Amino acid sequence: PSSLGGTDDSQGAEGGRAVSTAISVPLFLRNEMIGVLNADKRRSGGRFDAHELKLLYIFASQVAVSVENVRLHENLKEKLLNAVSTLAMALEAKDAYTRGHSQRVSHYSVQIARELGLQEREIEAIRLAGLLHDIGKIGIRDEILHKTGKLTKEEWKQIRKHPEVSVSILSRIPDLKGILKIIRHHHEHYNGKGYPSGLAGEQIPLGARILSVTDMLDALISDRPYREKITFMEALEEIRKVSGAQLDPRIVEALDGIVESLSLDPSDILVPAEVA
């Protein structure tokens, strides 16, 4: 750096004496100033000497490199997440029956999370989990995913693998670590009869219990190879029937609370046009 800002200057640093009570050291990275490091001794009444000034420049260079590393990390994180999200959308794009499913599940789940009063950090994790929860189906053959008849034991075994495959894919992105348990356990049942781990009740992560409800909701109101869709209110009734067994009653109650607060057709409000 070729410039230094300060106040109350005495002699220059090269003279070995105190140079200032307050100093601003520019943060340079590849000849570009990306910020300023401010140091102040006015409160203590002291002044910076030449040695302290040298240390400040060294520290400023380290700060600049750290800032760049954060930038690179955030950029890489965004690119990886975009790549995985694109993969998830590509999976749905080849299947007319599930097109838009993950976006709708994510949207429903966020609304329920807000109804439950969760913190924004938790809501963001649930939003991402909703978008990526079925990415493991990329490894399941189309003839199984699109089968109109009853699945064989072996075919059902393949279907049940998709949460673990999803986790295997997403675990390569460190910043997604917080959503892996949600995705792994979104097919657990409240009574312990789900998969892959047979967890029950509060053992199941809250985000996974939310996705269990919203995944079922969207499946019921969407056409599938093995059955036609039903109305939103019919789906809500089916969900109520398995509350306390397959689904967490607290989450079902939250969904009911959202629906009861709506004065129009809930299917029009719960699903905005961009995710319909």
C-alpha positions as CSV (number, residue, x, y, z in Angstrom):
1,P,0.0,0.0,0.0
2,S,1.2,3.5,-0.8
3,S,-1.1,5.6,1.4
4,L,-1.9,5.8,5.1
5,G,-4.7,7.8,6.7
6,G,-4.3,9.0,10.3
7,T,-4.9,11.8,12.8
8,D,-2.7,13.9,15.0
9,D,0.5,13.0,13.1
10,S,3.9,13.6,14.6
11,Q,7.0,12.2,12.9
12,G,7.0,9.6,10.2
13,A,7.2,5.9,10.9
14,E,10.6,5.7,9.4
15,G,11.9,7.9,12.3
16,G,10.9,5.2,14.8
17,R,8.6,7.6,16.8
18,A,4.9,7.5,17.4
19,V,3.0,8.5,14.2
20,S,-0.7,8.8,15.1
21,T,-3.4,8.2,17.7
22,A,-5.8,6.9,15.0
23,I,-4.9,5.1,11.7
24,S,-6.8,3.8,8.7
25,V,-5.0,1.1,6.8
26,P,-6.4,0.3,3.3
27,L,-7.1,-3.4,2.5
28,F,-5.7,-4.2,-0.9
29,L,-6.2,-7.3,-3.0
30,R,-4.7,-7.6,-6.4
31,N,-4.2,-3.8,-6.5
32,E,-7.8,-3.2,-5.7
33,M,-8.8,-1.5,-2.4
34,I,-11.6,-3.7,-0.9
35,G,-11.9,-2.0,2.5
36,V,-10.3,-0.1,5.3
37,L,-8.9,-1.3,8.6
38,N,-9.4,1.4,11.3
39,A,-7.3,1.4,14.5
40,D,-7.7,3.9,17.3
41,K,-5.7,4.7,20.5
42,R,-7.4,8.0,21.3
43,R,-9.4,6.6,24.2
44,S,-6.2,5.3,25.9
45,G,-4.2,8.4,25.0
46,G,-1.4,6.4,23.3
47,R,0.1,6.7,19.9
48,F,1.1,4.0,17.3
49,D,4.8,3.5,16.9
50,A,6.6,2.2,13.7
51,H,6.5,-1.4,14.9
52,E,2.8,-1.3,15.6
53,L,2.2,0.3,12.2
54,K,4.1,-2.5,10.5
55,L,2.0,-5.1,12.4
56,L,-1.2,-3.3,11.3
57,Y,-0.1,-3.6,7.6
58,I,0.6,-7.3,8.0
59,F,-2.7,-7.8,9.7
60,A,-4.5,-5.8,7.0
61,S,-3.0,-8.0,4.3
62,Q,-4.2,-11.1,6.2
63,V,-7.7,-9.6,6.6
64,A,-7.8,-8.9,2.8
65,V,-6.9,-12.5,2.0
66,S,-9.5,-13.7,4.5
67,V,-12.2,-11.5,2.9
68,E,-11.3,-13.0,-0.5
69,N,-11.5,-16.5,0.8
70,V,-15.0,-15.8,2.2
71,R,-15.9,-14.4,-1.2
72,L,-14.6,-17.5,-3.0
73,H,-16.3,-19.8,-0.5
74,E,-19.7,-18.0,-0.9
75,N,-19.3,-18.1,-4.7
76,L,-18.4,-21.8,-4.7
77,K,-21.3,-22.5,-2.3
78,E,-23.8,-20.7,-4.6
79,K,-22.5,-22.5,-7.7
80,L,-22.7,-25.9,-6.0
81,L,-26.2,-25.2,-4.7
82,N,-27.3,-24.0,-8.1
83,A,-25.8,-27.1,-9.7
84,V,-27.6,-29.4,-7.3
85,S,-30.9,-27.5,-7.6
86,T,-30.6,-27.7,-11.4
87,L,-30.1,-31.4,-11.1
88,A,-33.2,-31.7,-8.9
89,M,-35.2,-29.7,-11.5
90,A,-33.9,-31.8,-14.3
91,L,-35.1,-34.9,-12.4
92,E,-38.6,-33.4,-12.2
93,A,-38.6,-32.0,-15.8
94,K,-38.5,-35.5,-17.3
95,D,-41.5,-36.6,-15.2
96,A,-44.8,-34.8,-15.8
97,Y,-46.2,-36.3,-12.7
98,T,-43.7,-34.7,-10.3
99,R,-42.9,-31.5,-12.1
100,G,-42.8,-28.7,-9.6
101,H,-43.3,-31.1,-6.7
102,S,-40.1,-30.0,-4.8
103,Q,-40.9,-26.3,-5.2
104,R,-44.4,-26.8,-3.9
105,V,-43.3,-29.0,-1.0
106,S,-40.7,-26.3,-0.1
107,H,-43.3,-23.6,-0.3
108,Y,-45.8,-25.4,1.9
109,S,-43.1,-26.3,4.4
110,V,-42.0,-22.7,4.8
111,Q,-45.5,-21.6,5.6
112,I,-46.0,-24.3,8.2
113,A,-42.6,-23.5,9.7
114,R,-43.7,-19.8,10.0
115,E,-47.0,-20.9,11.5
116,L,-45.0,-22.8,14.1
117,G,-42.9,-19.7,14.9
118,L,-39.5,-21.2,13.9
119,Q,-36.5,-19.0,13.5
120,E,-35.4,-17.8,10.1
121,R,-32.3,-20.0,10.1
122,E,-34.5,-23.0,10.7
123,I,-37.0,-21.9,8.1
124,E,-34.2,-21.5,5.5
125,A,-32.9,-25.0,6.2
126,I,-36.5,-26.4,5.7
127,R,-36.8,-24.4,2.5
128,L,-33.7,-26.0,1.1
129,A,-34.6,-29.4,2.3
130,G,-37.9,-29.2,0.6
131,L,-36.2,-28.2,-2.7
132,L,-33.7,-31.0,-2.6
133,H,-35.5,-33.8,-0.7
134,D,-36.1,-36.1,-3.7
135,I,-32.8,-35.6,-5.6
136,G,-31.9,-39.2,-4.8
137,K,-34.6,-40.4,-7.1
138,I,-32.2,-39.5,-9.9
139,G,-30.8,-43.0,-9.4
140,I,-34.1,-44.9,-9.7
141,R,-35.1,-46.3,-13.0
142,D,-37.9,-44.6,-14.9
143,E,-39.9,-47.8,-15.2
144,I,-40.1,-48.0,-11.4
145,L,-40.9,-44.3,-10.9
146,H,-43.6,-44.3,-13.6
147,K,-45.1,-47.7,-12.9
148,T,-48.9,-47.7,-12.8
149,G,-49.4,-51.0,-11.0
150,K,-48.3,-52.3,-7.6
151,L,-44.5,-52.2,-6.9
152,T,-42.7,-55.5,-6.4
153,K,-40.8,-56.0,-3.2
154,E,-37.5,-55.3,-5.0
155,E,-38.9,-52.2,-6.7
156,W,-40.2,-50.9,-3.4
157,K,-36.7,-51.5,-1.9
158,Q,-35.2,-49.3,-4.6
159,I,-37.8,-46.5,-3.9
160,R,-37.0,-46.6,-0.2
161,K,-33.3,-45.9,-0.9
162,H,-33.8,-42.4,-2.3
163,P,-33.5,-40.5,1.0
164,E,-30.1,-42.0,1.7
165,V,-29.0,-41.4,-2.0
166,S,-30.1,-37.8,-1.6
167,V,-28.0,-37.5,1.5
168,S,-25.0,-39.1,-0.3
169,I,-25.2,-36.6,-3.1
170,L,-25.7,-33.5,-0.9
171,S,-23.1,-34.5,1.7
172,R,-20.4,-33.4,-0.8
173,I,-21.5,-29.7,-0.1
174,P,-20.4,-28.9,3.5
175,D,-22.8,-26.0,3.8
176,L,-25.7,-28.3,3.4
177,K,-24.8,-30.4,6.4
178,G,-27.7,-28.8,8.4
179,I,-30.4,-30.2,6.1
180,L,-29.1,-33.7,5.7
181,K,-31.1,-35.1,8.7
182,I,-34.3,-33.5,7.4
183,I,-33.9,-35.1,4.0
184,R,-32.8,-38.5,5.4
185,H,-35.8,-38.8,7.7
186,H,-38.7,-37.2,5.8
187,H,-40.2,-40.6,5.2
188,E,-40.2,-41.6,8.9
189,H,-43.6,-42.1,10.5
190,Y,-44.6,-40.6,13.8
191,N,-45.5,-44.1,15.0
192,G,-42.1,-45.4,14.1
193,K,-43.1,-47.5,11.1
194,G,-41.5,-45.4,8.4
195,Y,-38.0,-45.5,6.8
196,P,-35.0,-45.5,6.7
197,S,-34.4,-45.7,10.4
198,G,-37.8,-46.4,12.1
199,L,-37.6,-43.2,14.2
200,A,-40.7,-42.2,16.1
201,G,-42.2,-39.1,17.6
202,E,-39.7,-36.4,18.7
203,Q,-36.8,-38.6,17.5
204,I,-37.7,-37.5,14.0
205,P,-36.2,-34.0,13.2
206,L,-38.9,-31.3,13.2
207,G,-38.0,-30.3,9.6
208,A,-38.5,-33.9,8.5
209,R,-41.9,-34.1,10.3
210,I,-42.9,-31.0,8.4
211,L,-41.8,-32.4,5.0
212,S,-43.7,-35.6,5.8
213,V,-46.9,-33.6,5.9
214,T,-46.2,-31.4,2.9
215,D,-44.8,-34.2,0.8
216,M,-48.0,-36.2,1.3
217,L,-50.2,-33.1,0.7
218,D,-48.6,-32.4,-2.7
219,A,-48.7,-36.1,-3.7
220,L,-52.4,-36.3,-3.0
221,I,-53.3,-33.1,-5.0
222,S,-51.1,-34.1,-8.0
223,D,-51.8,-36.7,-10.6
224,R,-49.6,-39.7,-10.2
225,P,-49.1,-42.8,-12.5
226,Y,-51.0,-45.0,-10.0
227,R,-53.9,-42.7,-9.3
228,E,-55.6,-39.4,-10.1
229,K,-55.3,-36.3,-7.9
230,I,-57.9,-35.3,-5.4
231,T,-59.0,-31.8,-4.2
232,F,-57.1,-29.9,-1.7
233,M,-59.8,-30.3,1.0
234,E,-60.1,-34.0,0.3
235,A,-56.3,-34.3,0.7
236,L,-56.5,-32.4,4.0
237,E,-59.1,-34.9,5.2
238,E,-56.8,-37.8,4.3
239,I,-54.0,-36.1,6.2
240,R,-56.1,-35.7,9.3
241,K,-56.9,-39.5,9.2
242,V,-53.3,-40.4,9.7
243,S,-52.5,-37.7,12.1
244,G,-50.8,-39.2,15.2
245,A,-49.9,-42.4,13.3
246,Q,-48.0,-41.5,10.1
247,L,-47.9,-37.8,10.7
248,D,-47.1,-35.5,13.7
249,P,-50.4,-34.1,14.9
250,R,-48.7,-30.8,15.8
251,I,-47.7,-30.3,12.2
252,V,-51.2,-31.3,10.9
253,E,-52.7,-28.8,13.4
254,A,-50.4,-26.1,12.0
255,L,-51.6,-26.9,8.5
256,D,-55.2,-26.7,9.6
257,G,-54.5,-23.4,11.2
258,I,-53.1,-22.0,8.0
259,V,-56.2,-23.2,6.0
260,E,-58.6,-21.9,8.6
261,S,-57.1,-18.4,8.4
262,L,-57.7,-18.3,4.6
263,S,-61.0,-16.9,3.3
264,L,-60.5,-18.1,-0.3
265,D,-59.8,-21.4,-1.8
266,P,-56.6,-22.5,0.1
267,S,-55.2,-24.2,-3.0
268,D,-55.0,-20.9,-4.8
269,I,-53.2,-19.2,-1.9
270,L,-51.0,-21.9,-0.6
271,V,-49.5,-22.4,-4.1
272,P,-48.4,-19.2,-5.8
273,A,-48.3,-19.1,-9.6
274,E,-44.5,-19.4,-9.7
275,V,-44.5,-22.8,-8.0
276,A,-47.9,-24.1,-9.2
